[in-house]
Amino acid sequence: MKKILVVEDDPVNLQILSDFLAAHGYDMRGAATGPEGVAQFWSERPDLMLVDVQLPRKNGFEVCWEIKRTPEGEHTPVLLMSAVYSPRDEQDRFAAPSLAAGYLSKPFDLGDLLSRVKRLIGDASPSA
C-alpha cells in the first residue's frame, strides 16, 4: 500500500485530505508543522508528500528543500499547496518545480488531486 504524508496545519484540511485519500486505499500519515513533517518523513518514508506552504516554524518550501537535498528524499515526489499568496509566495511558486512535483492552489478539486497523486505514485496498491 502506498503511503502519503500530509503536512498541513489546518486540522480540518488535514482530515479532509487524509479521509479522501484513505478512502481511495492510500495509507495516510499527517503532520501539523514543518519540523514535524520532516521528522515524519524520516520515520515513515512516504511515497508522496502533500505539503502546505504556510506552516508554523518551517514553511513548506523549507520542508521540501530539506527533504529533497538528501539521497533518501530526492526521489520522493512533493506536491506543495497554498491558498494565500504574497509576492514572495508567487516567486517561490515559480521556483518550486525545481523542488516539487507540482503546486496546488487551494481550494482544489479532490478529483484533480487524486489524478495527480495517481500520476505521481500510481494506485494505492498493485491490485487496485
C-alpha positions in Angstrom: 0.0 0.0 0.0 1.4 3.4 -1.0 2.0 5.8 1.9 1.2 9.6 1.7 2.3 12.2 4.3 0.1 15.3 4.5 1.8 18.3 6.2 -1.0 20.7 6.9 -1.5 23.0 10.0 -5.3 23.3 9.5 -6.8 20.3 11.2 -10.0 20.3 9.0 -7.9 20.4 5.8 -5.7 17.6 7.1 -8.7 15.5 8.0 -10.4 16.0 4.6 -7.3 15.2 2.6 -6.5 12.1 4.8 -10.0 10.8 4.7 -10.4 11.3 1.0 -7.1 9.6 0.1 -7.6 6.8 2.7 -11.0 6.1 1.1 -9.1 5.5 -2.2 -6.8 3.0 -0.5 -3.7 5.1 0.5 -2.0 4.7 3.8 -2.2 8.2 5.3 0.0 10.0 7.8 -0.2 13.6 9.0 1.9 16.4 10.5 0.9 19.9 11.6 4.2 21.8 11.5 7.2 22.0 9.2 9.6 20.3 11.7 7.1 17.6 12.4 6.7 17.0 8.7 10.5 16.5 8.3 10.5 14.1 11.3 7.6 12.1 9.9 9.4 11.9 6.6 12.3 10.2 8.2 10.2 7.9 10.4 7.5 7.0 7.8 9.4 7.1 4.4 6.3 8.1 2.5 5.8 7.5 -1.3 4.4 11.1 -1.6 4.2 14.2 0.4 1.5 16.9 0.3 2.9 20.0 2.0 1.2 23.3 2.8 3.3 26.3 2.0 2.1 28.3 5.1 3.3 26.1 8.0 4.4 27.1 11.5 8.1 27.0 12.4 9.3 26.0 8.9 7.4 26.8 5.7 6.6 24.3 3.0 9.4 25.4 0.7 11.9 24.9 3.5 10.4 21.4 4.3 10.6 20.5 0.6 14.2 21.8 0.2 15.4 20.0 3.4 14.0 16.6 2.2 14.9 16.9 -1.5 18.5 17.7 -0.8 19.0 14.2 0.8 19.6 11.0 -1.1 16.6 9.4 0.7 14.3 12.3 -0.3 15.5 13.3 -3.7 13.1 10.9 -5.5 10.1 11.4 -3.2 7.5 13.5 -5.0 6.2 16.5 -3.2 3.0 18.5 -4.0 3.0 21.9 -2.5 -0.3 23.5 -1.5 -1.3 27.1 -0.7 -4.3 29.4 -0.5 -2.5 32.6 0.4 -0.3 34.4 -2.0 2.2 37.1 -1.2 4.6 38.4 -3.8 7.2 36.2 -2.2 4.9 33.1 -2.4 4.3 33.8 -6.1 8.0 34.0 -6.7 8.6 30.8 -4.8 5.7 29.1 -6.6 7.6 29.5 -9.9 10.8 28.3 -8.3 9.0 25.3 -6.9 9.3 23.0 -9.9 13.0 22.6 -9.2 11.9 21.1 -5.8 8.3 20.0 -6.1 6.4 17.7 -8.5 3.6 20.3 -8.5 1.8 23.1 -6.9 -1.9 23.0 -5.8 -3.9 26.2 -5.3 -6.5 25.9 -2.5 -9.3 25.2 -2.7 -8.6 22.5 -5.2 -10.8 19.8 -6.7 -10.4 16.5 -4.9 -10.8 14.6 -8.2 -7.9 16.6 -9.7 -5.8 15.9 -6.6 -6.5 12.1 -6.9 -5.5 12.2 -10.6 -2.2 14.0 -9.7 -1.5 11.5 -6.9 -2.1 8.6 -9.2 0.2 10.1 -11.9 3.0 10.5 -9.4 2.8 7.3 -7.4 0.2 5.1 -9.1 -2.8 3.4 -7.5 -2.8 2.8 -3.7 -1.8 -0.9 -4.1 -0.8 -3.1 -7.0 -4.2 -4.8 -7.1 -6.1 -1.5 -7.1 
